Amino acid sequence: MATFHLGFGAQWWLKEEVFALNIQTIGKFGLHVQPPARIGNLIHYSAGVCLYYGRVPLFRALFGPRRRNPYGN
């Protein structure tokens, strides 16, 4: 059966480059309209937590001193 997918997601960084919340919705829609009666449509929702652990150790990034603004504002 032929299908098409449609999705949308968003990510909110609660602490820049350290901790984020992620939500996502994906829909799968069947294009078969003749019998069988079950077309196979579904919508999937998900939520998650994102942790960035690249350049700075997580504990220091969460609880350490803040970065200075390089532009002096």
PDB file of N, CA, C and O in Angstrom:
ATOM      1  N   MET A   1       0.846  -1.181   0.000  1.00  0.00           N
ATOM      2  CA  MET A   1       0.000   0.000   0.000  1.00  0.00           C
ATOM      3  C   MET A   1       0.892   1.245   0.000  1.00  0.00           C
ATOM      4  O   MET A   1       1.845   1.324   0.775  1.00  0.00           O
ATOM      5  N   ALA A   2       0.598   2.180  -0.833  1.00  0.00           N
ATOM      6  CA  ALA A   2       1.341   3.442  -0.865  1.00  0.00           C
ATOM      7  C   ALA A   2       0.924   4.307   0.327  1.00  0.00           C
ATOM      8  O   ALA A   2      -0.252   4.354   0.689  1.00  0.00           O
ATOM      9  N   THR A   3       1.887   4.978   0.924  1.00  0.00           N
ATOM     10  CA  THR A   3       1.615   5.869   2.061  1.00  0.00           C
ATOM     11  C   THR A   3       2.397   7.156   1.886  1.00  0.00           C
ATOM     12  O   THR A   3       3.343   7.213   1.101  1.00  0.00           O
ATOM     13  N   PHE A   4       2.008   8.180   2.610  1.00  0.00           N
ATOM     14  CA  PHE A   4       2.839   9.370   2.722  1.00  0.00           C
ATOM     15  C   PHE A   4       2.917   9.762   4.187  1.00  0.00           C
ATOM     16  O   PHE A   4       2.005   9.494   4.968  1.00  0.00           O
ATOM     17  N   HIS A   5       4.023  10.401   4.544  1.00  0.00           N
ATOM     18  CA  HIS A   5       4.297  10.769   5.930  1.00  0.00           C
ATOM     19  C   HIS A   5       4.359  12.282   6.044  1.00  0.00           C
ATOM     20  O   HIS A   5       4.843  12.974   5.148  1.00  0.00           O
ATOM     21  N   LEU A   6       3.863  12.772   7.155  1.00  0.00           N
ATOM     22  CA  LEU A   6       3.873  14.197   7.441  1.00  0.00           C
ATOM     23  C   LEU A   6       4.279  14.365   8.894  1.00  0.00           C
ATOM     24  O   LEU A   6       3.716  13.708   9.771  1.00  0.00           O
ATOM     25  N   GLY A   7       5.242  15.229   9.166  1.00  0.00           N
ATOM     26  CA  GLY A   7       5.716  15.362  10.537  1.00  0.00           C
ATOM     27  C   GLY A   7       6.038  16.787  10.922  1.00  0.00           C
ATOM     28  O   GLY A   7       6.217  17.658  10.071  1.00  0.00           O
ATOM     29  N   PHE A   8       6.108  17.008  12.222  1.00  0.00           N
ATOM     30  CA  PHE A   8       6.438  18.307  12.797  1.00  0.00           C
ATOM     31  C   PHE A   8       7.100  18.064  14.142  1.00  0.00           C
ATOM     32  O   PHE A   8       6.711  17.148  14.866  1.00  0.00           O
ATOM     33  N   GLY A   9       8.078  18.859  14.482  1.00  0.00           N
ATOM     34  CA  GLY A   9       8.726  18.732  15.777  1.00  0.00           C
ATOM     35  C   GLY A   9       9.284  20.056  16.247  1.00  0.00           C
ATOM     36  O   GLY A   9       9.452  20.984  15.457  1.00  0.00           O
ATOM     37  N   ALA A  10       9.569  20.142  17.532  1.00  0.00           N
ATOM     38  CA  ALA A  10      10.144  21.351  18.116  1.00  0.00           C
ATOM     39  C   ALA A  10      11.073  20.961  19.254  1.00  0.00           C
ATOM     40  O   ALA A  10      10.908  19.922  19.893  1.00  0.00           O
ATOM     41  N   GLN A  11      12.045  21.815  19.488  1.00  0.00           N
ATOM     42  CA  GLN A  11      13.001  21.576  20.554  1.00  0.00           C
ATOM     43  C   GLN A  11      13.201  22.881  21.314  1.00  0.00           C
ATOM     44  O   GLN A  11      13.508  23.907  20.707  1.00  0.00           O
ATOM     45  N   TRP A  12      13.033  22.857  22.625  1.00  0.00           N
ATOM     46  CA  TRP A  12      13.201  24.035  23.474  1.00  0.00           C
ATOM     47  C   TRP A  12      14.414  23.826  24.375  1.00  0.00           C
ATOM     48  O   TRP A  12      14.437  22.921  25.210  1.00  0.00           O
ATOM     49  N   TRP A  13      15.418  24.677  24.192  1.00  0.00           N
ATOM     50  CA  TRP A  13      16.613  24.603  25.034  1.00  0.00           C
ATOM     51  C   TRP A  13      16.330  25.343  26.335  1.00  0.00           C
ATOM     52  O   TRP A  13      16.155  26.561  26.341  1.00  0.00           O
ATOM     53  N   LEU A  14      16.287  24.603  27.429  1.00  0.00           N
ATOM     54  CA  LEU A  14      16.064  25.207  28.743  1.00  0.00           C
ATOM     55  C   LEU A  14      17.345  25.826  29.283  1.00  0.00           C
ATOM     56  O   LEU A  14      17.302  26.836  29.986  1.00  0.00           O
ATOM     57  N   LYS A  15      18.466  25.231  28.962  1.00  0.00           N
ATOM     58  CA  LYS A  15      19.792  25.786  29.269  1.00  0.00           C
ATOM     59  C   LYS A  15      20.603  25.633  27.993  1.00  0.00           C
ATOM     60  O   LYS A  15      20.811  24.515  27.522  1.00  0.00           O
ATOM     61  N   GLU A  16      21.060  26.739  27.432  1.00  0.00           N
ATOM     62  CA  GLU A  16      21.680  26.758  26.109  1.00  0.00           C
ATOM     63  C   GLU A  16      22.800  25.734  25.962  1.00  0.00           C
ATOM     64  O   GLU A  16      23.720  25.693  26.779  1.00  0.00           O
ATOM     65  N   GLU A  17      22.722  24.920  24.935  1.00  0.00           N
ATOM     66  CA  GLU A  17      23.691  23.878  24.587  1.00  0.00           C
ATOM     67  C   GLU A  17      23.926  22.872  25.704  1.00  0.00           C
ATOM     68  O   GLU A  17      25.001  22.276  25.770  1.00  0.00           O
ATOM     69  N   VAL A  18      22.947  22.667  26.587  1.00  0.00           N
ATOM     70  CA  VAL A  18      23.102  21.702  27.672  1.00  0.00           C
ATOM     71  C   VAL A  18      21.888  20.791  27.768  1.00  0.00           C
ATOM     72  O   VAL A  18      22.035  19.571  27.706  1.00  0.00           O
ATOM     73  N   PHE A  19      20.680  21.357  27.919  1.00  0.00           N
ATOM     74  CA  PHE A  19      19.497  20.584  28.268  1.00  0.00           C
ATOM     75  C   PHE A  19      18.304  21.104  27.474  1.00  0.00           C
ATOM     76  O   PHE A  19      18.035  22.305  27.473  1.00  0.00           O
ATOM     77  N   ALA A  20      17.585  20.206  26.798  1.00  0.00           N
ATOM     78  CA  ALA A  20      16.440  20.628  25.987  1.00  0.00           C
ATOM     79  C   ALA A  20      15.307  19.619  26.091  1.00  0.00           C
ATOM     80  O   ALA A  20      15.527  18.443  26.383  1.00  0.00           O
ATOM     81  N   LEU A  21      14.092  20.099  25.848  1.00  0.00           N
ATOM     82  CA  LEU A  21      12.921  19.231  25.720  1.00  0.00           C
ATOM     83  C   LEU A  21      12.558  19.157  24.240  1.00  0.00           C
ATOM     84  O   LEU A  21      12.649  20.152  23.521  1.00  0.00           O
ATOM     85  N   ASN A  22      12.150  17.983  23.795  1.00  0.00           N
ATOM     86  CA  ASN A  22      11.846  17.751  22.391  1.00  0.00           C
ATOM     87  C   ASN A  22      10.474  17.118  22.277  1.00  0.00           C
ATOM     88  O   ASN A  22      10.174  16.158  22.987  1.00  0.00           O
ATOM     89  N   ILE A  23       9.622  17.650  21.380  1.00  0.00           N
ATOM     90  CA  ILE A  23       8.327  17.027  21.090  1.00  0.00           C
ATOM     91  C   ILE A  23       8.236  16.819  19.581  1.00  0.00           C
ATOM     92  O   ILE A  23       8.825  17.565  18.800  1.00  0.00           O
ATOM     93  N   GLN A  24       7.488  15.792  19.189  1.00  0.00           N
ATOM     94  CA  GLN A  24       7.420  15.445  17.787  1.00  0.00           C
ATOM     95  C   GLN A  24       6.105  14.743  17.481  1.00  0.00           C
ATOM     96  O   GLN A  24       5.611  13.956  18.288  1.00  0.00           O
ATOM     97  N   THR A  25       5.540  15.029  16.312  1.00  0.00           N
ATOM     98  CA  THR A  25       4.332  14.369  15.824  1.00  0.00           C
ATOM     99  C   THR A  25       4.600  13.906  14.397  1.00  0.00           C
ATOM    100  O   THR A  25       5.078  14.678  13.565  1.00  0.00           O
ATOM    101  N   ILE A  26       4.292  12.648  14.123  1.00  0.00           N
ATOM    102  CA  ILE A  26       4.459  12.095  12.784  1.00  0.00           C
ATOM    103  C   ILE A  26       3.163  11.399  12.399  1.00  0.00           C
ATOM    104  O   ILE A  26       2.640  10.588  13.162  1.00  0.00           O
ATOM    105  N   GLY A  27       2.651  11.710  11.230  1.00  0.00           N
ATOM    106  CA  GLY A  27       1.450  11.068  10.708  1.00  0.00           C
ATOM    107  C   GLY A  27       1.790  10.224   9.493  1.00  0.00           C
ATOM    108  O   GLY A  27       2.563  10.649   8.635  1.00  0.00           O
ATOM    109  N   LYS A  28       1.216   9.029   9.416  1.00  0.00           N
ATOM    110  CA  LYS A  28       1.389   8.141   8.270  1.00  0.00           C
ATOM    111  C   LYS A  28      -0.004   7.876   7.714  1.00  0.00           C
ATOM    112  O   LYS A  28      -0.887   7.404   8.432  1.00  0.00           O
ATOM    113  N   PHE A  29      -0.197   8.178   6.442  1.00  0.00           N
ATOM    114  CA  PHE A  29      -1.515   8.086   5.845  1.00  0.00           C
ATOM    115  C   PHE A  29      -1.474   7.144   4.648  1.00  0.00           C
ATOM    116  O   PHE A  29      -0.654   7.309   3.745  1.00  0.00           O
ATOM    117  N   GLY A  30      -2.366   6.153   4.649  1.00  0.00           N
ATOM    118  CA  GLY A  30      -2.449   5.212   3.545  1.00  0.00           C
ATOM    119  C   GLY A  30      -3.251   5.778   2.386  1.00  0.00           C
ATOM    120  O   GLY A  30      -4.248   6.470   2.588  1.00  0.00           O
ATOM    121  N   LEU A  31      -2.808   5.479   1.168  1.00  0.00           N
ATOM    122  CA  LEU A  31      -3.483   5.988  -0.019  1.00  0.00           C
ATOM    123  C   LEU A  31      -4.367   4.931  -0.681  1.00  0.00           C
ATOM    124  O   LEU A  31      -4.948   5.190  -1.735  1.00  0.00           O
ATOM    125  N   HIS A  32      -4.474   3.768  -0.091  1.00  0.00           N
ATOM    126  CA  HIS A  32      -5.272   2.676  -0.649  1.00  0.00           C
ATOM    127  C   HIS A  32      -6.713   2.832  -0.163  1.00  0.00           C
ATOM    128  O   HIS A  32      -6.956   2.757   1.041  1.00  0.00           O
ATOM    129  N   VAL A  33      -7.662   3.043  -1.053  1.00  0.00           N
ATOM    130  CA  VAL A  33      -9.040   3.306  -0.631  1.00  0.00           C
ATOM    131  C   VAL A  33      -9.992   2.147  -0.918  1.00  0.00           C
ATOM    132  O   VAL A  33     -11.130   2.170  -0.449  1.00  0.00           O
ATOM    133  N   GLN A  34      -9.568   1.146  -1.666  1.00  0.00           N
ATOM    134  CA  GLN A  34     -10.417  -0.015  -1.923  1.00  0.00           C
ATOM    135  C   GLN A  34     -10.232  -1.026  -0.799  1.00  0.00           C
ATOM    136  O   GLN A  34      -9.324  -0.880   0.018  1.00  0.00           O
ATOM    137  N   PRO A  35     -11.102  -2.073  -0.746  1.00  0.00           N
ATOM    138  CA  PRO A  35     -10.930  -3.092   0.293  1.00  0.00           C
ATOM    139  C   PRO A  35      -9.523  -3.663   0.246  1.00  0.00           C
ATOM    140  O   PRO A  35      -8.966  -3.763  -0.847  1.00  0.00           O
ATOM    141  N   PRO A  36      -8.923  -4.035   1.340  1.00  0.00           N
ATOM    142  CA  PRO A  36      -9.518  -4.156   2.663  1.00  0.00           C
ATOM    143  C   PRO A  36      -9.859  -2.805   3.287  1.00  0.00           C
ATOM    144  O   PRO A  36      -9.279  -1.777   2.937  1.00  0.00           O
ATOM    145  N   ALA A  37     -10.802  -2.829   4.211  1.00  0.00           N
ATOM    146  CA  ALA A  37     -11.324  -1.609   4.820  1.00  0.00           C
ATOM    147  C   ALA A  37     -10.290  -0.903   5.695  1.00  0.00           C
ATOM    148  O   ALA A  37     -10.392   0.304   5.918  1.00  0.00           O
ATOM    149  N   ARG A  38      -9.306  -1.635   6.187  1.00  0.00           N
ATOM    150  CA  ARG A  38      -8.284  -1.010   7.034  1.00  0.00           C
ATOM    151  C   ARG A  38      -7.281  -0.276   6.160  1.00  0.00           C
ATOM    152  O   ARG A  38      -6.529  -0.902   5.412  1.00  0.00           O
ATOM    153  N   ILE A  39      -7.266   1.020   6.250  1.00  0.00           N
ATOM    154  CA  ILE A  39      -6.413   1.835   5.391  1.00  0.00           C
ATOM    155  C   ILE A  39      -4.992   1.946   5.947  1.00  0.00           C
ATOM    156  O   ILE A  39      -4.046   2.071   5.169  1.00  0.00           O
ATOM    157  N   GLY A  40      -4.821   1.904   7.232  1.00  0.00           N
ATOM    158  CA  GLY A  40      -3.493   1.952   7.824  1.00  0.00           C
ATOM    159  C   GLY A  40      -3.013   3.329   8.210  1.00  0.00           C
ATOM    160  O   GLY A  40      -1.807   3.577   8.205  1.00  0.00           O
ATOM    161  N   ASN A  41      -3.909   4.232   8.543  1.00  0.00           N
ATOM    162  CA  ASN A  41      -3.503   5.562   9.003  1.00  0.00           C
ATOM    163  C   ASN A  41      -3.061   5.490  10.458  1.00  0.00           C
ATOM    164  O   ASN A  41      -3.613   4.726  11.250  1.00  0.00           O
ATOM    165  N   LEU A  42      -2.065   6.288  10.797  1.00  0.00           N
ATOM    166  CA  LEU A  42      -1.674   6.384  12.207  1.00  0.00           C
ATOM    167  C   LEU A  42      -1.019   7.725  12.456  1.00  0.00           C
ATOM    168  O   LEU A  42      -0.455   8.338  11.550  1.00  0.00           O
ATOM    169  N   ILE A  43      -1.105   8.171  13.706  1.00  0.00           N
ATOM    170  CA  ILE A  43      -0.428   9.384  14.159  1.00  0.00           C
ATOM    171  C   ILE A  43       0.368   9.017  15.399  1.00  0.00           C
ATOM    172  O   ILE A  43      -0.161   8.421  16.338  1.00  0.00           O
ATOM    173  N   HIS A  44       1.626   9.373  15.395  1.00  0.00           N
ATOM    174  CA  HIS A  44       2.537   9.018  16.479  1.00  0.00           C
ATOM    175  C   HIS A  44       3.028  10.307  17.150  1.00  0.00           C
ATOM    176  O   HIS A  44       3.492  11.224  16.473  1.00  0.00           O
ATOM    177  N   TYR A  45       2.925  10.372  18.478  1.00  0.00           N
ATOM    178  CA  TYR A  45       3.407  11.504  19.269  1.00  0.00           C
ATOM    179  C   TYR A  45       4.575  11.025  20.115  1.00  0.00           C
ATOM    180  O   TYR A  45       4.554   9.903  20.622  1.00  0.00           O
ATOM    181  N   SER A  46       5.586  11.857  20.272  1.00  0.00           N
ATOM    182  CA  SER A  46       6.694  11.496  21.153  1.00  0.00           C
ATOM    183  C   SER A  46       7.238  12.745  21.833  1.00  0.00           C
ATOM    184  O   SER A  46       7.124  13.857  21.318  1.00  0.00           O
ATOM    185  N   ALA A  47       7.829  12.534  22.995  1.00  0.00           N
ATOM    186  CA  ALA A  47       8.475  13.606  23.756  1.00  0.00           C
ATOM    187  C   ALA A  47       9.765  13.058  24.320  1.00  0.00           C
ATOM    188  O   ALA A  47       9.854  11.875  24.651  1.00  0.00           O
ATOM    189  N   GLY A  48      10.760  13.910  24.430  1.00  0.00           N
ATOM    190  CA  GLY A  48      12.041  13.435  24.927  1.00  0.00           C
ATOM    191  C   GLY A  48      12.849  14.536  25.570  1.00  0.00           C
ATOM    192  O   GLY A  48      12.465  15.705  25.570  1.00  0.00           O
ATOM    193  N   VAL A  49      13.976  14.132  26.117  1.00  0.00           N
ATOM    194  CA  VAL A  49      14.930  15.032  26.753  1.00  0.00           C
ATOM    195  C   VAL A  49      16.228  14.932  25.972  1.00  0.00           C
ATOM    196  O   VAL A  49      16.687  13.834  25.658  1.00  0.00           O
ATOM    197  N   CYS A  50      16.821  16.076  25.659  1.00  0.00           N
ATOM    198  CA  CYS A  50      18.083  16.120  24.926  1.00  0.00           C
ATOM    199  C   CYS A  50      19.160  16.682  25.841  1.00  0.00           C
ATOM    200  O   CYS A  50      18.972  17.721  26.474  1.00  0.00           O
ATOM    201  N   LEU A  51      20.284  15.988  25.901  1.00  0.00           N
ATOM    202  CA  LEU A  51      21.431  16.473  26.657  1.00  0.00           C
ATOM    203  C   LEU A  51      22.594  16.624  25.695  1.00  0.00           C
ATOM    204  O   LEU A  51      22.927  15.689  24.967  1.00  0.00           O
ATOM    205  N   TYR A  52      23.211  17.789  25.688  1.00  0.00           N
ATOM    206  CA  TYR A  52      24.383  18.032  24.853  1.00  0.00           C
ATOM    207  C   TYR A  52      25.613  17.833  25.717  1.00  0.00           C
ATOM    208  O   TYR A  52      25.761  18.497  26.743  1.00  0.00           O
ATOM    209  N   TYR A  53      26.486  16.940  25.324  1.00  0.00           N
ATOM    210  CA  TYR A  53      27.648  16.646  26.159  1.00  0.00           C
ATOM    211  C   TYR A  53      28.944  16.732  25.359  1.00  0.00           C
ATOM    212  O   TYR A  53      29.886  15.984  25.621  1.00  0.00           O
ATOM    213  N   GLY A  54      28.995  17.628  24.398  1.00  0.00           N
ATOM    214  CA  GLY A  54      30.142  17.735  23.501  1.00  0.00           C
ATOM    215  C   GLY A  54      31.365  18.383  24.118  1.00  0.00           C
ATOM    216  O   GLY A  54      32.265  17.684  24.585  1.00  0.00           O
ATOM    217  N   ARG A  55      31.415  19.713  24.129  1.00  0.00           N
ATOM    218  CA  ARG A  55      32.632  20.431  24.508  1.00  0.00           C
ATOM    219  C   ARG A  55      32.813  20.590  26.011  1.00  0.00           C
ATOM    220  O   ARG A  55      33.946  20.599  26.491  1.00  0.00           O
ATOM    221  N   VAL A  56      31.737  20.714  26.758  1.00  0.00           N
ATOM    222  CA  VAL A  56      31.812  21.039  28.183  1.00  0.00           C
ATOM    223  C   VAL A  56      31.193  19.897  28.986  1.00  0.00           C
ATOM    224  O   VAL A  56      30.105  19.434  28.644  1.00  0.00           O
ATOM    225  N   PRO A  57      31.859  19.431  30.046  1.00  0.00           N
ATOM    226  CA  PRO A  57      31.236  18.411  30.889  1.00  0.00           C
ATOM    227  C   PRO A  57      29.872  18.876  31.412  1.00  0.00           C
ATOM    228  O   PRO A  57      29.702  20.048  31.747  1.00  0.00           O
ATOM    229  N   LEU A  58      28.916  17.971  31.481  1.00  0.00           N
ATOM    230  CA  LEU A  58      27.539  18.308  31.811  1.00  0.00           C
ATOM    231  C   LEU A  58      27.414  18.992  33.171  1.00  0.00           C
ATOM    232  O   LEU A  58      26.700  19.988  33.288  1.00  0.00           O
ATOM    233  N   PHE A  59      28.092  18.483  34.203  1.00  0.00           N
ATOM    234  CA  PHE A  59      27.969  19.074  35.538  1.00  0.00           C
ATOM    235  C   PHE A  59      28.459  20.520  35.534  1.00  0.00           C
ATOM    236  O   PHE A  59      27.804  21.392  36.103  1.00  0.00           O
ATOM    237  N   ARG A  60      29.607  20.786  34.896  1.00  0.00           N
ATOM    238  CA  ARG A  60      30.138  22.150  34.851  1.00  0.00           C
ATOM    239  C   ARG A  60      29.234  23.077  34.041  1.00  0.00           C
ATOM    240  O   ARG A  60      29.081  24.251  34.377  1.00  0.00           O
ATOM    241  N   ALA A  61      28.632  22.543  32.963  1.00  0.00           N
ATOM    242  CA  ALA A  61      27.748  23.362  32.142  1.00  0.00           C
ATOM    243  C   ALA A  61      26.477  23.731  32.906  1.00  0.00           C
ATOM    244  O   ALA A  61      25.973  24.845  32.762  1.00  0.00           O
ATOM    245  N   LEU A  62      25.957  22.813  33.712  1.00  0.00           N
ATOM    246  CA  LEU A  62      24.735  23.089  34.457  1.00  0.00           C
ATOM    247  C   LEU A  62      24.964  24.001  35.657  1.00  0.00           C
ATOM    248  O   LEU A  62      24.161  24.897  35.919  1.00  0.00           O
ATOM    249  N   PHE A  63      26.062  23.777  36.392  1.00  0.00           N
ATOM    250  CA  PHE A  63      26.243  24.455  37.674  1.00  0.00           C
ATOM    251  C   PHE A  63      27.451  25.377  37.732  1.00  0.00           C
ATOM    252  O   PHE A  63      27.654  26.038  38.750  1.00  0.00           O
ATOM    253  N   GLY A  64      28.259  25.446  36.684  1.00  0.00           N
ATOM    254  CA  GLY A  64      29.456  26.273  36.669  1.00  0.00           C
ATOM    255  C   GLY A  64      29.146  27.723  36.359  1.00  0.00           C
ATOM    256  O   GLY A  64      27.986  28.097  36.183  1.00  0.00           O
ATOM    257  N   PRO A  65      30.191  28.541  36.293  1.00  0.00           N
ATOM    258  CA  PRO A  65      29.981  29.961  35.986  1.00  0.00           C
ATOM    259  C   PRO A  65      29.456  30.137  34.564  1.00  0.00           C
ATOM    260  O   PRO A  65      29.737  29.329  33.678  1.00  0.00           O
ATOM    261  N   ARG A  66      28.693  31.202  34.366  1.00  0.00           N
ATOM    262  CA  ARG A  66      28.141  31.487  33.041  1.00  0.00           C
ATOM    263  C   ARG A  66      29.223  32.065  32.132  1.00  0.00           C
ATOM    264  O   ARG A  66      30.195  32.667  32.588  1.00  0.00           O
ATOM    265  N   ARG A  67      29.016  31.858  30.809  1.00  0.00           N
ATOM    266  CA  ARG A  67      29.938  32.431  29.841  1.00  0.00           C
ATOM    267  C   ARG A  67      29.775  33.947  29.788  1.00  0.00           C
ATOM    268  O   ARG A  67      28.672  34.465  29.959  1.00  0.00           O
ATOM    269  N   ARG A  68      30.858  34.642  29.553  1.00  0.00           N
ATOM    270  CA  ARG A  68      30.794  36.092  29.402  1.00  0.00           C
ATOM    271  C   ARG A  68      30.350  36.421  27.990  1.00  0.00           C
ATOM    272  O   ARG A  68      30.621  35.677  27.047  1.00  0.00           O
ATOM    273  N   ASN A  69      29.675  37.524  27.861  1.00  0.00           N
ATOM    274  CA  ASN A  69      29.227  37.976  26.563  1.00  0.00           C
ATOM    275  C   ASN A  69      30.417  38.572  25.803  1.00  0.00           C
ATOM    276  O   ASN A  69      30.993  39.558  26.265  1.00  0.00           O
ATOM    277  N   PRO A  70      30.809  38.002  24.642  1.00  0.00           N
ATOM    278  CA  PRO A  70      32.003  38.518  23.946  1.00  0.00           C
ATOM    279  C   PRO A  70      31.787  39.896  23.336  1.00  0.00           C
ATOM    280  O   PRO A  70      32.758  40.531  22.925  1.00  0.00           O
ATOM    281  N   TYR A  71      30.565  40.377  23.261  1.00  0.00           N
ATOM    282  CA  TYR A  71      30.283  41.677  22.661  1.00  0.00           C
ATOM    283  C   TYR A  71      30.185  42.800  23.692  1.00  0.00           C
ATOM    284  O   TYR A  71      29.997  43.959  23.324  1.00  0.00           O
ATOM    285  N   GLY A  72      30.307  42.475  24.956  1.00  0.00           N
ATOM    286  CA  GLY A  72      30.335  43.491  26.005  1.00  0.00           C
ATOM    287  C   GLY A  72      29.001  44.118  26.355  1.00  0.00           C
ATOM    288  O   GLY A  72      28.983  45.178  26.980  1.00  0.00           O
ATOM    289  N   ASN A  73      27.889  43.516  25.983  1.00  0.00           N
ATOM    290  CA  ASN A  73      26.555  44.075  26.323  1.00  0.00           C
ATOM    291  C   ASN A  73      26.100  43.577  27.653  1.00  0.00           C
ATOM    292  O   ASN A  73      25.012  43.933  28.105  1.00  0.00           O
TER     293      ASN A  73
END
